[in-house]
C-alpha cells in the first residue's frame, strides 16, 4: 500500500511539474548589449523595447516553452516562430528569429 501511495505521489508531482511549460526563471526584466529591455511576465506575455526610450516598443507578444524551445506569437505583427534558448542564474541566451547562428545575450536586471 505504501509503495502505491509513493508511486501515485511521484506521478502526480511529475505531471504537475511537466504542465508548467515556462520556467519561472525566465520571468523578469532583462537587458541586452543593444540596450534593449525585455520584460517577460508570469502570464507569458513579453515586451521588448529600447532602453534609451522605453516608450519605443520593438516587439510584443506571447511565448510558450515547448520541447525546450520558445514558441513566440507576436501580437504586434502576427508572426510566429520558435527559438532555442538557455537561462542561467543571471543570463538569458536566445537565438534570433530565422537563424540559429545569431543570438541575443540578456542580463537579468531584477
ROMAR-623361 format. One record per atom (N, C-alpha, C): x, y, z; atom name; residue number from 1. Coordinates in pm, 1 decimal. Example, Ala and Ser with C-alpha at 12.3 -4.5 7.8 and 13.67 -1.06 7.14 Angstrom:
# ROMAR-623361
{{1319.0, -569.0, 780.0}, "N", 1}
{{1230.0, -450.0, 780.0}, "CA", 1}
{{1320.0, -330.0, 780.0}, "C", 1}
{{1285.0, -225.0, 708.0}, "N", 2}
{{1367.0, -106.0, 714.0}, "CA", 2}
{{1290.0, 3.0, 787.0}, "C", 2}
This chain:
# ROMAR-623361
{{82.3, -119.2, 0.0}, "N", 1}
{{0.0, 0.0, 0.0}, "CA", 1}
{{86.8, 125.8, 0.0}, "C", 1}
{{192.5, 123.0, 81.2}, "N", 2}
{{280.3, 238.9, 89.3}, "CA", 2}
{{347.8, 265.0, -44.5}, "C", 2}
{{391.0, 158.3, -113.2}, "N", 3}
{{454.5, 173.4, -243.9}, "CA", 3}
{{357.5, 234.7, -344.3}, "C", 3}
{{231.0, 197.6, -334.0}, "N", 4}
{{130.4, 251.5, -424.2}, "CA", 4}
{{112.5, 401.4, -401.0}, "C", 4}
{{109.9, 443.3, -274.8}, "N", 5}
{{97.8, 585.6, -242.6}, "CA", 5}
{{218.9, 664.2, -291.3}, "C", 5}
{{337.7, 609.5, -274.4}, "N", 6}
{{458.9, 674.8, -322.1}, "CA", 6}
{{455.2, 687.6, -474.0}, "C", 6}
{{413.3, 583.3, -542.2}, "N", 7}
{{404.4, 585.0, -688.4}, "CA", 7}
{{303.2, 689.2, -735.4}, "C", 7}
{{187.5, 695.2, -671.4}, "N", 8}
{{85.4, 794.3, -708.4}, "CA", 8}
{{136.8, 935.9, -683.6}, "C", 8}
{{205.3, 957.3, -571.9}, "N", 9}
{{262.6, 1089.3, -542.4}, "CA", 9}
{{366.5, 1128.3, -646.2}, "C", 9}
{{450.3, 1034.2, -684.4}, "N", 10}
{{553.7, 1060.9, -784.7}, "CA", 10}
{{490.8, 1098.7, -918.3}, "C", 10}
{{390.6, 1023.4, -960.6}, "N", 11}
{{323.8, 1051.4, -1088.1}, "CA", 11}
{{254.7, 1187.8, -1084.2}, "C", 11}
{{188.5, 1220.0, -974.3}, "N", 12}
{{119.6, 1348.5, -962.1}, "CA", 12}
{{218.9, 1464.1, -966.0}, "C", 12}
{{330.5, 1450.0, -896.4}, "N", 13}
{{432.2, 1554.1, -895.1}, "CA", 13}
{{493.3, 1572.3, -1033.1}, "C", 13}
{{526.5, 1464.6, -1099.6}, "N", 14}
{{584.5, 1471.1, -1233.6}, "CA", 14}
{{487.9, 1536.0, -1330.8}, "C", 14}
{{361.8, 1501.2, -1323.7}, "N", 15}
{{260.4, 1559.8, -1411.6}, "CA", 15}
{{245.3, 1708.7, -1384.9}, "C", 15}
{{244.0, 1747.7, -1258.8}, "N", 16}
{{230.5, 1888.1, -1223.3}, "CA", 16}
{{349.4, 1968.2, -1273.7}, "C", 16}
{{471.2, 1918.8, -1254.5}, "N", 17}
{{589.8, 1990.6, -1297.9}, "CA", 17}
{{599.0, 1999.4, -1448.9}, "C", 17}
{{559.9, 1895.0, -1520.0}, "N", 18}
{{568.7, 1898.3, -1665.2}, "CA", 18}
{{461.2, 1987.4, -1726.1}, "C", 18}
{{352.7, 2015.4, -1654.0}, "N", 19}
{{248.8, 2102.1, -1707.7}, "CA", 19}
{{287.9, 2249.4, -1698.5}, "C", 19}
{{389.2, 2281.4, -1620.8}, "N", 20}
{{438.6, 2417.8, -1612.3}, "CA", 20}
{{540.1, 2437.0, -1723.1}, "C", 20}
{{493.4, 2486.0, -1838.6}, "N", 21}
{{578.2, 2486.9, -1956.2}, "CA", 21}
{{687.0, 2592.8, -1951.8}, "C", 21}
{{661.4, 2708.4, -1897.8}, "N", 22}
{{760.9, 2815.1, -1895.6}, "CA", 22}
{{831.2, 2816.5, -1761.0}, "C", 22}
{{965.3, 2802.7, -1761.8}, "N", 23}
{{1036.4, 2803.3, -1633.7}, "CA", 23}
{{1025.4, 2940.0, -1565.4}, "C", 23}
{{995.7, 2943.5, -1436.6}, "N", 24}
{{983.2, 3071.7, -1366.1}, "CA", 24}
{{1107.9, 3158.4, -1375.2}, "C", 24}
{{1224.6, 3097.8, -1395.7}, "N", 25}
{{1347.7, 3176.4, -1406.0}, "CA", 25}
{{1349.3, 3264.7, -1529.2}, "C", 25}
{{1259.4, 3241.9, -1623.2}, "N", 26}
{{1251.4, 3322.3, -1744.9}, "CA", 26}
{{1180.1, 3455.0, -1720.6}, "C", 26}
{{1095.0, 3461.0, -1618.7}, "N", 27}
{{1018.0, 3581.4, -1591.3}, "CA", 27}
{{1106.7, 3690.2, -1533.3}, "C", 27}
{{1078.2, 3814.3, -1571.4}, "N", 28}
{{1151.6, 3925.5, -1513.9}, "CA", 28}
{{1191.1, 4028.3, -1617.9}, "C", 28}
{{1283.8, 4114.7, -1577.4}, "N", 29}
{{1331.8, 4223.8, -1661.7}, "CA", 29}
{{1475.3, 4194.0, -1703.1}, "C", 29}
{{1501.5, 4200.5, -1834.0}, "N", 30}
{{1631.0, 4167.4, -1891.8}, "CA", 30}
{{1679.5, 4282.7, -1978.7}, "C", 30}
{{1811.1, 4297.3, -1993.5}, "N", 31}
{{1869.0, 4397.7, -2082.4}, "CA", 31}
{{1979.0, 4331.2, -2165.1}, "C", 31}
{{1992.3, 4371.8, -2292.5}, "N", 32}
{{2098.3, 4316.0, -2376.2}, "CA", 32}
{{2200.0, 4423.2, -2414.6}, "C", 32}
{{2303.6, 4384.5, -2489.2}, "N", 33}
{{2410.6, 4476.8, -2526.3}, "CA", 33}
{{2365.9, 4580.6, -2628.4}, "C", 33}
{{2252.2, 4555.8, -2694.3}, "N", 34}
{{2194.9, 4653.1, -2788.4}, "CA", 34}
{{2110.1, 4757.5, -2716.0}, "C", 34}
{{2115.9, 4756.5, -2584.0}, "N", 35}
{{2039.0, 4847.2, -2498.7}, "CA", 35}
{{1889.3, 4831.8, -2522.4}, "C", 35}
{{1846.4, 4705.7, -2524.4}, "N", 36}
{{1704.9, 4673.2, -2534.5}, "CA", 36}
{{1660.2, 4609.1, -2404.0}, "C", 36}
{{1542.1, 4646.1, -2359.6}, "N", 37}
{{1482.9, 4587.1, -2240.0}, "CA", 37}
{{1383.0, 4481.0, -2283.3}, "C", 37}
{{1384.4, 4368.5, -2214.6}, "N", 38}
{{1289.1, 4261.2, -2238.9}, "CA", 38}
{{1219.9, 4230.4, -2107.0}, "C", 38}
{{1088.9, 4243.6, -2105.7}, "N", 39}
{{1009.6, 4211.6, -1987.6}, "CA", 39}
{{925.2, 4089.1, -2019.5}, "C", 39}
{{940.8, 3983.2, -1938.8}, "N", 40}
{{861.1, 3861.0, -1954.8}, "CA", 40}
{{777.4, 3845.0, -1828.8}, "C", 40}
{{646.7, 3844.9, -1845.0}, "N", 41}
{{551.9, 3839.9, -1734.3}, "CA", 41}
{{510.4, 3695.7, -1704.5}, "C", 41}
{{465.8, 3666.3, -1582.1}, "N", 42}
{{417.8, 3532.0, -1547.1}, "CA", 42}
{{297.0, 3484.9, -1629.7}, "C", 42}
{{227.2, 3576.2, -1696.9}, "N", 43}
{{116.7, 3534.9, -1784.3}, "CA", 43}
{{167.7, 3502.1, -1925.2}, "C", 43}
{{301.2, 3490.3, -1938.0}, "N", 44}
{{369.9, 3452.5, -2062.8}, "CA", 44}
{{357.3, 3556.1, -2173.7}, "C", 44}
{{341.1, 3682.2, -2137.1}, "N", 45}
{{348.5, 3789.8, -2234.8}, "CA", 45}
{{486.6, 3853.2, -2224.6}, "C", 45}
{{530.5, 3914.2, -2334.4}, "N", 46}
{{660.2, 3982.2, -2333.0}, "CA", 46}
{{649.8, 4113.8, -2408.5}, "C", 46}
{{739.0, 4205.6, -2372.6}, "N", 47}
{{756.2, 4331.7, -2444.1}, "CA", 47}
{{905.8, 4355.3, -2454.5}, "C", 47}
{{953.7, 4383.3, -2576.6}, "N", 48}
{{1093.2, 4421.8, -2598.8}, "CA", 48}
{{1091.8, 4566.2, -2644.8}, "C", 48}
{{1167.3, 4651.1, -2576.7}, "N", 49}
{{1167.1, 4794.2, -2604.5}, "CA", 49}
{{1307.3, 4850.1, -2591.4}, "C", 49}
{{1328.7, 4969.9, -2643.7}, "N", 50}
{{1460.6, 5030.6, -2631.5}, "CA", 50}
{{1478.9, 5082.0, -2488.9}, "C", 50}
{{1599.8, 5065.6, -2437.1}, "N", 51}
{{1628.5, 5111.9, -2301.0}, "CA", 51}
{{1642.8, 5263.5, -2297.5}, "C", 51}
{{1685.9, 5321.9, -2408.7}, "N", 52}
{{1704.8, 5467.5, -2411.6}, "CA", 52}
{{1572.6, 5542.3, -2422.1}, "C", 52}
{{1470.0, 5477.4, -2480.5}, "N", 53}
{{1337.0, 5536.9, -2490.2}, "CA", 53}
{{1233.8, 5425.9, -2471.2}, "C", 53}
{{1202.7, 5391.5, -2346.1}, "N", 54}
{{1115.5, 5277.3, -2318.6}, "CA", 54}
{{976.9, 5283.9, -2383.2}, "C", 54}
{{935.0, 5400.4, -2429.8}, "N", 55}
{{805.3, 5406.9, -2497.0}, "CA", 55}
{{813.3, 5352.5, -2640.1}, "C", 55}
{{936.1, 5325.9, -2688.7}, "N", 56}
{{954.6, 5267.7, -2821.4}, "CA", 56}
{{950.3, 5116.2, -2810.2}, "C", 56}
{{839.2, 5057.4, -2854.3}, "N", 57}
{{819.8, 4912.5, -2848.9}, "CA", 57}
{{879.9, 4850.9, -2975.2}, "C", 57}
{{969.3, 4754.4, -2958.0}, "N", 58}
{{1029.7, 4683.3, -3070.8}, "CA", 58}
{{943.7, 4563.4, -3107.9}, "C", 58}
{{898.2, 4489.0, -3007.9}, "N", 59}
{{810.5, 4374.0, -3031.6}, "CA", 59}
{{732.5, 4343.8, -2904.9}, "C", 59}
{{619.7, 4277.2, -2924.7}, "N", 60}
{{539.0, 4233.1, -2811.4}, "CA", 60}
{{462.7, 4109.5, -2852.7}, "C", 60}
{{427.2, 4027.3, -2753.4}, "N", 61}
{{353.0, 3906.8, -2786.1}, "CA", 61}
{{342.6, 3812.6, -2669.0}, "C", 61}
{{324.8, 3684.8, -2702.5}, "N", 62}
{{315.8, 3580.4, -2602.2}, "CA", 62}
{{420.9, 3474.7, -2633.4}, "C", 62}
{{455.9, 3398.7, -2532.1}, "N", 63}
{{552.8, 3291.3, -2552.3}, "CA", 63}
{{512.7, 3169.7, -2471.8}, "C", 63}
{{561.7, 3056.4, -2518.5}, "N", 64}
{{538.1, 2929.7, -2450.2}, "CA", 64}
{{658.2, 2841.0, -2475.4}, "C", 64}
{{703.0, 2771.9, -2372.7}, "N", 65}
{{814.0, 2678.9, -2389.1}, "CA", 65}
{{756.5, 2543.5, -2428.4}, "C", 65}
{{799.9, 2495.1, -2545.6}, "N", 66}
{{754.9, 2367.2, -2598.9}, "CA", 66}
{{878.6, 2289.8, -2641.9}, "C", 66}
{{897.4, 2169.8, -2587.7}, "N", 67}
{{1012.8, 2085.5, -2622.0}, "CA", 67}
{{1144.8, 2161.2, -2607.8}, "C", 67}
{{1160.6, 2234.1, -2497.6}, "N", 68}
{{1282.2, 2309.1, -2465.5}, "CA", 68}
{{1314.9, 2417.4, -2567.7}, "C", 68}
{{1214.6, 2469.3, -2636.4}, "N", 69}
{{1229.0, 2584.1, -2725.4}, "CA", 69}
{{1116.9, 2682.1, -2692.7}, "C", 69}
{{1138.6, 2808.2, -2725.6}, "N", 70}
{{1037.0, 2909.7, -2700.9}, "CA", 70}
{{955.3, 2928.1, -2828.5}, "C", 70}
{{825.4, 2906.8, -2817.2}, "N", 71}
{{733.7, 2931.7, -2927.3}, "CA", 71}
{{678.1, 3072.8, -2907.3}, "C", 71}
{{703.2, 3161.8, -3002.7}, "N", 72}
{{667.7, 3302.7, -2991.8}, "CA", 72}
{{552.0, 3334.5, -3085.5}, "C", 72}
{{454.0, 3405.3, -3033.4}, "N", 73}
{{346.8, 3461.8, -3115.5}, "CA", 73}
{{351.7, 3612.2, -3094.9}, "C", 73}
{{391.6, 3683.9, -3199.1}, "N", 74}
{{398.0, 3830.3, -3188.4}, "CA", 74}
{{260.2, 3888.3, -3211.4}, "C", 74}
{{211.1, 3960.9, -3111.2}, "N", 75}
{{78.3, 4021.3, -3123.0}, "CA", 75}
{{83.2, 4152.0, -3200.9}, "C", 75}
{{201.7, 4208.0, -3220.0}, "N", 76}
{{212.2, 4333.1, -3296.0}, "CA", 76}
{{219.7, 4308.3, -3447.0}, "C", 76}
{{272.2, 4192.2, -3490.7}, "N", 77}
{{285.8, 4165.3, -3634.1}, "CA", 77}
{{213.3, 4038.6, -3678.8}, "C", 77}
{{177.1, 3951.9, -3584.4}, "N", 78}
{{113.1, 3825.2, -3619.3}, "CA", 78}
{{211.4, 3715.1, -3653.2}, "C", 78}
{{341.6, 3745.4, -3653.1}, "N", 79}
{{443.5, 3643.9, -3682.1}, "CA", 79}
{{446.9, 3538.2, -3572.1}, "C", 79}
{{486.0, 3416.6, -3609.7}, "N", 80}
{{511.4, 3309.2, -3513.2}, "CA", 80}
{{643.6, 3244.2, -3550.3}, "C", 80}
{{719.7, 3204.9, -3449.5}, "N", 81}
{{845.3, 3135.7, -3473.3}, "CA", 81}
{{890.3, 3066.5, -3345.2}, "C", 81}
{{987.2, 2977.7, -3360.4}, "N", 82}
{{1042.1, 2902.4, -3248.7}, "CA", 82}
{{1188.3, 2939.4, -3232.1}, "C", 82}
{{1231.2, 2959.1, -3106.1}, "N", 83}
{{1367.8, 2999.7, -3074.6}, "CA", 83}
{{1430.8, 2902.5, -2975.4}, "C", 83}
{{1557.9, 2873.9, -2992.9}, "N", 84}
{{1632.5, 2797.6, -2893.5}, "CA", 84}
{{1677.0, 2894.7, -2785.6}, "C", 84}
{{1692.3, 2843.4, -2661.9}, "N", 85}
{{1729.6, 2933.6, -2553.1}, "CA", 85}
{{1798.7, 2858.2, -2440.3}, "C", 85}
{{1862.9, 2936.3, -2353.7}, "N", 86}
{{1918.9, 2884.9, -2228.5}, "CA", 86}
{{1908.4, 2995.3, -2124.5}, "C", 86}
{{1862.1, 2959.5, -2005.1}, "N", 87}
{{1852.9, 3054.2, -1894.2}, "CA", 87}
{{1952.3, 3012.8, -1787.9}, "C", 87}
{{2042.9, 3104.6, -1752.7}, "N", 88}
{{2136.1, 3081.9, -1643.2}, "CA", 88}
{{2089.3, 3156.5, -1519.8}, "C", 88}
{{2177.6, 3169.5, -1421.1}, "N", 89}
{{2141.5, 3240.5, -1298.0}, "CA", 89}
{{2109.8, 3387.4, -1325.0}, "C", 89}
{{2190.8, 3452.4, -1407.2}, "N", 90}
{{2169.1, 3594.6, -1434.6}, "CA", 90}
{{2172.5, 3627.2, -1582.9}, "C", 90}
{{2178.4, 3525.3, -1669.1}, "N", 91}
{{2182.6, 3548.9, -1813.4}, "CA", 91}
{{2075.9, 3467.0, -1884.6}, "C", 91}
{{2038.3, 3516.5, -2000.1}, "N", 92}
{{1938.3, 3452.6, -2085.1}, "CA", 92}
{{1990.0, 3464.8, -2228.6}, "C", 92}
{{2017.4, 3351.9, -2291.5}, "N", 93}
{{2066.0, 3349.3, -2429.3}, "CA", 93}
{{1954.9, 3291.9, -2515.1}, "C", 93}
{{1921.5, 3361.2, -2623.5}, "N", 94}
{{1813.4, 3316.6, -2711.2}, "CA", 94}
{{1851.5, 3344.2, -2856.3}, "C", 94}
{{1823.5, 3247.6, -2944.2}, "N", 95}
{{1855.3, 3267.4, -3085.5}, "CA", 95}
{{1763.6, 3373.9, -3144.7}, "C", 95}
{{1815.1, 3441.6, -3246.0}, "N", 96}
{{1733.8, 3539.8, -3317.0}, "CA", 96}
{{1646.8, 3467.2, -3419.2}, "C", 96}
{{1530.2, 3522.8, -3449.3}, "N", 97}
{{1441.1, 3456.5, -3545.3}, "CA", 97}
{{1508.8, 3437.1, -3681.1}, "C", 97}
{{1486.9, 3319.2, -3739.1}, "N", 98}
{{1537.9, 3291.8, -3872.4}, "CA", 98}
{{1679.8, 3238.0, -3877.7}, "C", 98}
{{1747.7, 3230.2, -3764.5}, "N", 99}
{{1884.6, 3180.8, -3762.8}, "CA", 99}
{{1915.8, 3116.0, -3628.9}, "C", 99}
{{1997.6, 3012.3, -3631.8}, "N", 100}
{{2043.4, 2954.6, -3506.0}, "CA", 100}
{{2187.7, 2995.1, -3479.7}, "C", 100}
{{2243.1, 3079.3, -3567.7}, "N", 101}
{{2382.8, 3121.9, -3555.0}, "CA", 101}
{{2397.7, 3257.5, -3487.3}, "C", 101}
{{2290.4, 3334.7, -3476.7}, "N", 102}
{{2296.6, 3465.4, -3411.7}, "CA", 102}
{{2206.4, 3462.9, -3289.0}, "C", 102}
{{2255.2, 3520.8, -3180.3}, "N", 103}
{{2179.9, 3518.1, -3054.4}, "CA", 103}
{{2176.8, 3655.4, -2989.8}, "C", 103}
{{2079.9, 3671.7, -2900.6}, "N", 104}
{{2079.0, 3783.7, -2807.9}, "CA", 104}
{{2131.4, 3731.0, -2674.3}, "C", 104}
{{2209.9, 3811.4, -2606.7}, "N", 105}
{{2255.3, 3780.8, -2471.7}, "CA", 105}
{{2194.3, 3884.9, -2379.2}, "C", 105}
{{2105.5, 3839.8, -2293.2}, "N", 106}
{{2039.8, 3928.4, -2197.8}, "CA", 106}
{{2095.4, 3903.8, -2058.0}, "C", 106}
{{2103.3, 4011.7, -1978.8}, "N", 107}
{{2138.7, 4002.4, -1837.4}, "CA", 107}
{{2017.2, 4041.4, -1755.3}, "C", 107}
{{1998.3, 3971.3, -1646.1}, "N", 108}
{{1883.1, 3997.6, -1558.1}, "CA", 108}
{{1904.1, 4129.1, -1484.7}, "C", 108}
{{1797.9, 4211.7, -1481.3}, "N", 109}
{{1800.7, 4336.5, -1404.5}, "CA", 109}
{{1732.3, 4320.8, -1270.4}, "C", 109}
{{1640.3, 4225.4, -1257.2}, "N", 110}
{{1572.8, 4207.1, -1126.9}, "CA", 110}
{{1564.9, 4062.3, -1090.7}, "C", 110}
